[in-house]
Amino acid sequence: MENLPPESSRLSLVLAALMLMAAAASVVAESRMPALQPNIPIIINAESSEFDYTINSLVFHGLRLDQGTLGVEADLAETNELNFENGMWMFTGNVVIEADNAILFCEKARLRFINHQLISAELTGKPARFEQTTGESDQVNSGEANSIIYKLTEGILQLTDDALFSDGTNKISGDMITYDLQARRLTADSGNSGPVKILIEPPRRAKEQDSTP
C-alpha cells in the first residue's frame, strides 16, 4: 500500500499549489494597473442638496458621483466644501463604490480626494464587502470585514476586523487580509481573533455547490 504523507504535509502541498496558481494568474494581471483619472471631469447628480451654515457643510441626498470608470452612490453625502484638490467626503447609507473591475458595498465611507482624483476610501459596515470579477471567467473573488481601506492608486484592499476572503470555492479568514486587486494576490495575518483559518472545499462538494440553484 502506498505511503501517504501526513495531513499537515498534504495541507502544505495544497496551499503551495494554490499559491502557484495565484502567481500564474498574477503574471497576466500585474501589467494592468488602475488608470489615473485626474483630468477627467467629476459629475455629481443628486436628488437634492443643501448648505448647513451652522457647521459649514454641504449635504447631498441621493447622490451619484462619476469620474471615468469610478462611480460612487449613497443615500447621503457630506463635505465641508466642493473641492476635489484636497477634500474629504463622508457617504452614508447604502454606499456603493465601483472602481475598475471591483465593486464595494458598505454603510459608511470616508473618501479622500487629492488633485481631482479619489486616492483612498475607508469603508465600515456590518460588514462592508467587495466583489471582483476575474478577467474573462465567471469566477468572482469576494471579501468582507467590518472595516475596509481601499487604496485606489495602489489597487490594494485592507480588510480588518472579522475579515473573510473567498474565491468562490475556498475561504480564508483572519484578523487582517490584504488583497491586491491587480495581481490577485492576498496575505492574511492572525491577531486577537485567533489564527488564520483556511477552508478548502473538496472538488466534488465544490461542484455540487456550483450546480445548486
Secondary structure, DSSP 8 states (H G I E B T S, - for coil): ------HHHHHHHHHHHHHHHHHHHHHHHTT------TTS--EEE-SEEEEETTTTEEEEEEEEEEETTEEEEEEEEEESSS--SEEEEEEEEEEEEEETTEEEEEEEEEEEEETTEEEEEEEEEEEEEEEEE-TTSS-EEEEEEEEEEEETTTTEEEEEEEEEEE-SS-EEEEEEEEEETTTTEEEEE-BTTBS-EEE---HHHHHHHHH--
